[in-house]
Amino acid sequence: MISTPYHEGKLLLLNKPLGWTSFDVVNKVRYALEGHFKLKRMSIKVGHAGTLDPLATGLMLICTGKMTKQVEAISGLPKVYTGTFVLGATTASFDLEKPVDATFPTAHITEEMVREVAKNFIGTHYQEPPVFSAKRVDGERAYLAARRGEEIKMRKAEIDITAFEITRIALPEVDFKVSCSKGTYIRSLARDFGLALQSGGYLSKLERTEIGQYLLVNAQTVDDLIKDIRETPLAATE
Protein backbone atom coordinates (compact mmCIF):
# COMPACT_ATOMS: atom_id res chain seq x y z
CA MET A 1 0.00 0.00 0.00
CA ILE A 2 1.00 3.65 -0.42
CA SER A 3 1.53 5.68 2.74
CA THR A 4 0.48 8.96 1.11
CA PRO A 5 -2.82 10.23 -0.37
CA TYR A 6 -1.61 9.67 -3.96
CA HIS A 7 -3.45 6.39 -4.43
CA GLU A 8 -6.55 7.42 -2.45
CA GLY A 9 -6.79 10.70 -4.30
CA LYS A 10 -4.81 13.89 -4.56
CA LEU A 11 -4.99 17.16 -6.52
CA LEU A 12 -1.60 18.32 -7.79
CA LEU A 13 -0.80 21.81 -9.08
CA LEU A 14 1.89 21.67 -11.76
CA ASN A 15 3.58 24.18 -14.04
CA LYS A 16 3.57 22.58 -17.51
CA PRO A 17 6.85 23.05 -19.39
CA LEU A 18 6.98 24.47 -22.91
CA GLY A 19 6.76 21.78 -25.58
CA TRP A 20 5.07 19.16 -23.41
CA THR A 21 1.59 17.87 -24.18
CA SER A 22 -0.92 17.54 -21.36
CA PHE A 23 -0.63 13.76 -21.70
CA ASP A 24 3.16 14.03 -21.33
CA VAL A 25 2.58 15.52 -17.88
CA VAL A 26 0.01 12.88 -16.91
CA ASN A 27 2.29 10.05 -18.04
CA LYS A 28 5.31 11.50 -16.25
CA VAL A 29 3.37 11.61 -12.98
CA ARG A 30 1.93 8.12 -13.48
CA TYR A 31 5.32 6.58 -14.29
CA ALA A 32 6.88 8.24 -11.24
CA LEU A 33 4.16 6.89 -8.94
CA GLU A 34 4.25 3.39 -10.45
CA GLY A 35 8.02 3.27 -10.30
CA HIS A 36 8.45 4.52 -6.74
CA PHE A 37 5.58 2.59 -5.19
CA LYS A 38 6.22 -0.50 -7.36
CA LEU A 39 2.69 -0.54 -8.75
CA LYS A 40 1.42 -2.56 -11.69
CA ARG A 41 1.12 -0.68 -14.98
CA MET A 42 -1.99 1.59 -15.02
CA SER A 43 -2.95 0.48 -11.50
CA ILE A 44 -3.27 4.06 -10.29
CA LYS A 45 -5.64 6.53 -11.90
CA VAL A 46 -4.08 9.80 -13.09
CA GLY A 47 -5.84 12.46 -15.15
CA HIS A 48 -5.73 16.17 -15.90
CA ALA A 49 -8.43 18.81 -15.47
CA GLY A 50 -7.99 21.01 -18.54
CA THR A 51 -5.77 20.61 -21.60
CA LEU A 52 -2.89 22.94 -22.42
CA ASP A 53 -1.41 23.05 -25.93
CA PRO A 54 2.24 21.97 -26.29
CA LEU A 55 3.31 25.58 -27.00
CA ALA A 56 1.55 26.86 -23.87
CA THR A 57 2.96 26.83 -20.35
CA GLY A 58 1.42 27.29 -16.94
CA LEU A 59 -1.03 25.77 -14.52
CA MET A 60 -2.20 22.19 -14.93
CA LEU A 61 -4.28 20.39 -12.34
CA ILE A 62 -3.44 16.69 -12.11
CA CYS A 63 -5.80 14.36 -10.24
CA THR A 64 -4.84 10.95 -8.83
CA GLY A 65 -6.91 8.11 -7.41
CA LYS A 66 -10.47 9.00 -6.43
CA MET A 67 -9.83 12.67 -7.26
CA THR A 68 -10.08 11.73 -10.94
CA LYS A 69 -13.85 11.61 -10.38
CA GLN A 70 -13.66 15.39 -9.92
CA VAL A 71 -11.89 16.04 -13.23
CA GLU A 72 -15.01 17.16 -15.10
CA ALA A 73 -16.13 19.52 -12.33
CA ILE A 74 -12.67 21.05 -11.96
CA SER A 75 -12.28 21.38 -15.73
CA GLY A 76 -15.42 23.52 -15.78
CA LEU A 77 -13.89 26.21 -13.56
CA PRO A 78 -13.11 29.61 -15.15
CA LYS A 79 -9.55 30.18 -16.29
CA VAL A 80 -7.10 33.07 -16.63
CA TYR A 81 -4.41 33.31 -19.32
CA THR A 82 -1.66 35.75 -20.19
CA GLY A 83 0.20 35.87 -23.47
CA THR A 84 1.08 37.63 -26.70
CA PHE A 85 -0.73 38.10 -30.02
CA VAL A 86 1.20 38.96 -33.19
CA LEU A 87 -0.84 41.09 -35.59
CA GLY A 88 -0.44 41.31 -39.35
CA ALA A 89 -0.09 37.59 -40.07
CA THR A 90 -1.88 34.26 -39.74
CA THR A 91 -0.94 30.60 -39.40
CA ALA A 92 -3.02 27.47 -40.03
CA SER A 93 -2.83 26.51 -36.35
CA PHE A 94 -3.43 30.09 -35.10
CA ASP A 95 -0.12 29.82 -33.20
CA LEU A 96 3.56 29.02 -33.83
CA GLU A 97 2.99 25.31 -34.49
CA LYS A 98 2.53 26.11 -38.18
CA PRO A 99 4.41 28.71 -40.30
CA VAL A 100 2.96 32.04 -41.36
CA ASP A 101 0.66 31.46 -44.32
CA ALA A 102 -0.52 35.03 -45.03
CA THR A 103 0.39 38.61 -44.12
CA PHE A 104 -1.82 41.67 -43.72
CA PRO A 105 -1.35 45.43 -43.24
CA THR A 106 -1.00 46.85 -39.74
CA ALA A 107 -0.19 50.52 -40.46
CA HIS A 108 -3.81 51.49 -39.82
CA ILE A 109 -3.89 49.94 -36.32
CA THR A 110 -3.62 52.32 -33.36
CA GLU A 111 -3.34 51.62 -29.65
CA GLU A 112 -6.83 53.03 -29.17
CA MET A 113 -8.21 50.56 -31.73
CA VAL A 114 -6.51 47.65 -29.98
CA ARG A 115 -8.00 48.57 -26.61
CA GLU A 116 -11.48 49.18 -28.04
CA VAL A 117 -11.51 45.87 -29.88
CA ALA A 118 -10.53 44.05 -26.68
CA LYS A 119 -13.57 45.56 -24.92
CA ASN A 120 -15.83 44.22 -27.66
CA PHE A 121 -14.80 40.65 -26.90
CA ILE A 122 -16.01 40.82 -23.30
CA GLY A 123 -19.24 38.86 -22.87
CA THR A 124 -20.79 35.74 -24.37
CA HIS A 125 -19.85 34.79 -27.94
CA TYR A 126 -19.79 31.84 -30.30
CA GLN A 127 -16.23 30.84 -31.15
CA GLU A 128 -14.91 28.51 -33.84
CA PRO A 129 -12.16 26.19 -32.51
CA PRO A 130 -8.93 25.73 -34.50
CA VAL A 131 -8.80 22.75 -36.85
CA PHE A 132 -5.48 21.86 -35.22
CA SER A 133 -7.12 21.04 -31.89
CA ALA A 134 -8.25 18.04 -29.85
CA LYS A 135 -11.92 18.77 -30.57
CA ARG A 136 -13.70 15.69 -31.89
CA VAL A 137 -15.25 15.87 -35.36
CA ASP A 138 -17.15 12.77 -36.48
CA GLY A 139 -15.55 10.83 -33.63
CA GLU A 140 -11.97 11.79 -34.47
CA ARG A 141 -9.63 14.42 -33.05
CA ALA A 142 -9.73 17.35 -35.46
CA TYR A 143 -5.95 17.72 -35.62
CA LEU A 144 -5.57 14.20 -37.03
CA ALA A 145 -7.73 15.01 -40.05
CA ALA A 146 -6.13 18.44 -40.38
CA ARG A 147 -2.65 16.89 -40.52
CA ARG A 148 -3.84 14.65 -43.34
CA GLY A 149 -4.80 17.80 -45.24
CA GLU A 150 -8.53 17.11 -45.07
CA GLU A 151 -11.00 20.00 -45.02
CA ILE A 152 -12.83 20.15 -41.69
CA LYS A 153 -15.89 22.09 -40.62
CA MET A 154 -15.54 23.10 -36.99
CA ARG A 155 -18.72 23.70 -35.01
CA LYS A 156 -18.85 26.98 -33.10
CA ALA A 157 -19.21 26.78 -29.32
CA GLU A 158 -20.52 29.30 -26.81
CA ILE A 159 -17.83 30.88 -24.64
CA ASP A 160 -17.78 33.65 -22.07
CA ILE A 161 -14.99 36.21 -21.63
CA THR A 162 -15.36 38.06 -18.34
CA ALA A 163 -12.23 40.22 -18.58
CA PHE A 164 -9.84 41.13 -21.40
CA GLU A 165 -6.97 43.43 -20.43
CA ILE A 166 -4.33 44.71 -22.84
CA THR A 167 -1.11 44.87 -20.83
CA ARG A 168 1.42 45.92 -23.51
CA ILE A 169 1.26 47.24 -27.06
CA ALA A 170 4.42 47.12 -29.16
CA LEU A 171 2.99 46.52 -32.62
CA PRO A 172 2.85 44.03 -34.14
CA GLU A 173 2.91 42.45 -30.66
CA VAL A 174 0.08 42.84 -28.16
CA ASP A 175 0.26 41.37 -24.65
CA PHE A 176 -2.98 40.45 -22.88
CA LYS A 177 -4.64 38.95 -19.82
CA VAL A 178 -7.93 37.11 -20.37
CA SER A 179 -10.42 35.61 -17.92
CA CYS A 180 -12.72 33.14 -19.65
CA SER A 181 -14.94 30.10 -19.46
CA LYS A 182 -14.11 26.47 -20.12
CA GLY A 183 -13.74 25.70 -23.82
CA THR A 184 -12.29 29.07 -24.83
CA TYR A 185 -9.48 28.73 -27.36
CA ILE A 186 -7.05 31.61 -26.95
CA ARG A 187 -5.58 30.72 -30.35
CA SER A 188 -9.00 31.36 -31.91
CA LEU A 189 -9.23 34.59 -29.94
CA ALA A 190 -5.92 35.66 -31.53
CA ARG A 191 -7.30 34.93 -35.00
CA ASP A 192 -10.57 36.75 -34.28
CA PHE A 193 -8.75 39.69 -32.69
CA GLY A 194 -6.72 40.20 -35.86
CA LEU A 195 -9.85 39.98 -38.03
CA ALA A 196 -11.61 42.56 -35.86
CA LEU A 197 -8.72 44.92 -36.57
CA GLN A 198 -9.04 44.27 -40.32
CA SER A 199 -5.75 42.44 -40.26
CA GLY A 200 -4.45 39.04 -39.20
CA GLY A 201 -3.38 37.64 -35.89
CA TYR A 202 -1.87 34.56 -34.26
CA LEU A 203 -0.80 33.51 -30.78
CA SER A 204 2.94 33.55 -30.08
CA LYS A 205 2.96 32.99 -26.31
CA LEU A 206 0.48 31.64 -23.75
CA GLU A 207 0.54 30.89 -20.04
CA ARG A 208 -2.36 29.75 -17.87
CA THR A 209 -2.16 31.45 -14.49
CA GLU A 210 -5.42 30.47 -12.78
CA ILE A 211 -8.06 27.72 -12.78
CA GLY A 212 -10.85 28.73 -10.43
CA GLN A 213 -9.25 29.30 -7.03
CA TYR A 214 -6.04 27.47 -8.01
CA LEU A 215 -3.02 29.65 -8.86
CA LEU A 216 0.13 29.10 -10.89
CA VAL A 217 2.22 30.75 -8.15
CA ASN A 218 1.36 27.75 -5.93
CA ALA A 219 2.29 25.14 -8.56
CA GLN A 220 5.31 22.82 -8.54
CA THR A 221 7.55 22.03 -11.44
CA VAL A 222 7.26 18.47 -12.72
CA ASP A 223 10.83 17.78 -11.56
CA ASP A 224 10.05 18.97 -8.02
CA LEU A 225 6.95 16.78 -7.85
CA ILE A 226 8.89 13.72 -9.01
CA LYS A 227 11.54 14.47 -6.37
CA ASP A 228 8.81 14.64 -3.70
CA ILE A 229 7.34 11.32 -4.89
CA ARG A 230 10.73 9.62 -4.75
CA GLU A 231 11.31 10.93 -1.22
CA THR A 232 7.95 9.64 0.02
CA PRO A 233 8.36 6.72 2.47
CA LEU A 234 6.86 3.41 1.43
CA ALA A 235 4.20 1.89 3.70
CA ALA A 236 4.97 -1.32 5.45
CA THR A 237 3.62 -4.38 3.70
CA GLU A 238 0.72 -5.93 5.57
C-alpha positions in Angstrom: 0.0 0.0 0.0 1.0 3.7 -0.4 1.5 5.7 2.7 0.5 9.0 1.1 -2.8 10.2 -0.4 -1.6 9.7 -4.0 -3.4 6.4 -4.4 -6.6 7.4 -2.4 -6.8 10.7 -4.3 -4.8 13.9 -4.6 -5.0 17.2 -6.5 -1.6 18.3 -7.8 -0.8 21.8 -9.1 1.9 21.7 -11.8 3.6 24.2 -14.0 3.6 22.6 -17.5 6.9 23.1 -19.4 7.0 24.5 -22.9 6.8 21.8 -25.6 5.1 19.2 -23.4 1.6 17.9 -24.2 -0.9 17.5 -21.4 -0.6 13.8 -21.7 3.2 14.0 -21.3 2.6 15.5 -17.9 0.0 12.9 -16.9 2.3 10.0 -18.0 5.3 11.5 -16.3 3.4 11.6 -13.0 1.9 8.1 -13.5 5.3 6.6 -14.3 6.9 8.2 -11.2 4.2 6.9 -8.9 4.3 3.4 -10.5 8.0 3.3 -10.3 8.4 4.5 -6.7 5.6 2.6 -5.2 6.2 -0.5 -7.4 2.7 -0.5 -8.8 1.4 -2.6 -11.7 1.1 -0.7 -15.0 -2.0 1.6 -15.0 -3.0 0.5 -11.5 -3.3 4.1 -10.3 -5.6 6.5 -11.9 -4.1 9.8 -13.1 -5.8 12.5 -15.1 -5.7 16.2 -15.9 -8.4 18.8 -15.5 -8.0 21.0 -18.5 -5.8 20.6 -21.6 -2.9 22.9 -22.4 -1.4 23.1 -25.9 2.2 22.0 -26.3 3.3 25.6 -27.0 1.6 26.9 -23.9 3.0 26.8 -20.3 1.4 27.3 -16.9 -1.0 25.8 -14.5 -2.2 22.2 -14.9 -4.3 20.4 -12.3 -3.4 16.7 -12.1 -5.8 14.4 -10.2 -4.8 11.0 -8.8 -6.9 8.1 -7.4 -10.5 9.0 -6.4 -9.8 12.7 -7.3 -10.1 11.7 -10.9 -13.8 11.6 -10.4 -13.7 15.4 -9.9 -11.9 16.0 -13.2 -15.0 17.2 -15.1 -16.1 19.5 -12.3 -12.7 21.1 -12.0 -12.3 21.4 -15.7 -15.4 23.5 -15.8 -13.9 26.2 -13.6 -13.1 29.6 -15.1 -9.5 30.2 -16.3 -7.1 33.1 -16.6 -4.4 33.3 -19.3 -1.7 35.8 -20.2 0.2 35.9 -23.5 1.1 37.6 -26.7 -0.7 38.1 -30.0 1.2 39.0 -33.2 -0.8 41.1 -35.6 -0.4 41.3 -39.4 -0.1 37.6 -40.1 -1.9 34.3 -39.7 -0.9 30.6 -39.4 -3.0 27.5 -40.0 -2.8 26.5 -36.4 -3.4 30.1 -35.1 -0.1 29.8 -33.2 3.6 29.0 -33.8 3.0 25.3 -34.5 2.5 26.1 -38.2 4.4 28.7 -40.3 3.0 32.0 -41.4 0.7 31.5 -44.3 -0.5 35.0 -45.0 0.4 38.6 -44.1 -1.8 41.7 -43.7 -1.4 45.4 -43.2 -1.0 46.9 -39.7 -0.2 50.5 -40.5 -3.8 51.5 -39.8 -3.9 49.9 -36.3 -3.6 52.3 -33.4 -3.3 51.6 -29.6 -6.8 53.0 -29.2 -8.2 50.6 -31.7 -6.5 47.6 -30.0 -8.0 48.6 -26.6 -11.5 49.2 -28.0 -11.5 45.9 -29.9 -10.5 44.1 -26.7 -13.6 45.6 -24.9 -15.8 44.2 -27.7 -14.8 40.6 -26.9 -16.0 40.8 -23.3 -19.2 38.9 -22.9 -20.8 35.7 -24.4 -19.9 34.8 -27.9 -19.8 31.8 -30.3 -16.2 30.8 -31.2 -14.9 28.5 -33.8 -12.2 26.2 -32.5 -8.9 25.7 -34.5 -8.8 22.7 -36.8 -5.5 21.9 -35.2 -7.1 21.0 -31.9 -8.3 18.0 -29.8 -11.9 18.8 -30.6 -13.7 15.7 -31.9 -15.3 15.9 -35.4 -17.2 12.8 -36.5 -15.6 10.8 -33.6 -12.0 11.8 -34.5 -9.6 14.4 -33.1 -9.7 17.4 -35.5 -6.0 17.7 -35.6 -5.6 14.2 -37.0 -7.7 15.0 -40.0 -6.1 18.4 -40.4 -2.6 16.9 -40.5 -3.8 14.7 -43.3 -4.8 17.8 -45.2 -8.5 17.1 -45.1 -11.0 20.0 -45.0 -12.8 20.1 -41.7 -15.9 22.1 -40.6 -15.5 23.1 -37.0 -18.7 23.7 -35.0 -18.8 27.0 -33.1 -19.2 26.8 -29.3 -20.5 29.3 -26.8 -17.8 30.9 -24.6 -17.8 33.6 -22.1 -15.0 36.2 -21.6 -15.4 38.1 -18.3 -12.2 40.2 -18.6 -9.8 41.1 -21.4 -7.0 43.4 -20.4 -4.3 44.7 -22.8 -1.1 44.9 -20.8 1.4 45.9 -23.5 1.3 47.2 -27.1 4.4 47.1 -29.2 3.0 46.5 -32.6 2.9 44.0 -34.1 2.9 42.4 -30.7 0.1 42.8 -28.2 0.3 41.4 -24.7 -3.0 40.5 -22.9 -4.6 39.0 -19.8 -7.9 37.1 -20.4 -10.4 35.6 -17.9 -12.7 33.1 -19.7 -14.9 30.1 -19.5 -14.1 26.5 -20.1 -13.7 25.7 -23.8 -12.3 29.1 -24.8 -9.5 28.7 -27.4 -7.0 31.6 -27.0 -5.6 30.7 -30.4 -9.0 31.4 -31.9 -9.2 34.6 -29.9 -5.9 35.7 -31.5 -7.3 34.9 -35.0 -10.6 36.7 -34.3 -8.8 39.7 -32.7 -6.7 40.2 -35.9 -9.8 40.0 -38.0 -11.6 42.6 -35.9 -8.7 44.9 -36.6 -9.0 44.3 -40.3 -5.7 42.4 -40.3 -4.4 39.0 -39.2 -3.4 37.6 -35.9 -1.9 34.6 -34.3 -0.8 33.5 -30.8 2.9 33.6 -30.1 3.0 33.0 -26.3 0.5 31.6 -23.8 0.5 30.9 -20.0 -2.4 29.8 -17.9 -2.2 31.5 -14.5 -5.4 30.5 -12.8 -8.1 27.7 -12.8 -10.9 28.7 -10.4 -9.2 29.3 -7.0 -6.0 27.5 -8.0 -3.0 29.6 -8.9 0.1 29.1 -10.9 2.2 30.7 -8.1 1.4 27.7 -5.9 2.3 25.1 -8.6 5.3 22.8 -8.5 7.6 22.0 -11.4 7.3 18.5 -12.7 10.8 17.8 -11.6 10.1 19.0 -8.0 7.0 16.8 -7.9 8.9 13.7 -9.0 11.5 14.5 -6.4 8.8 14.6 -3.7 7.3 11.3 -4.9 10.7 9.6 -4.8 11.3 10.9 -1.2 8.0 9.6 0.0 8.4 6.7 2.5 6.9 3.4 1.4 4.2 1.9 3.7 5.0 -1.3 5.4 3.6 -4.4 3.7 0.7 -5.9 5.6 
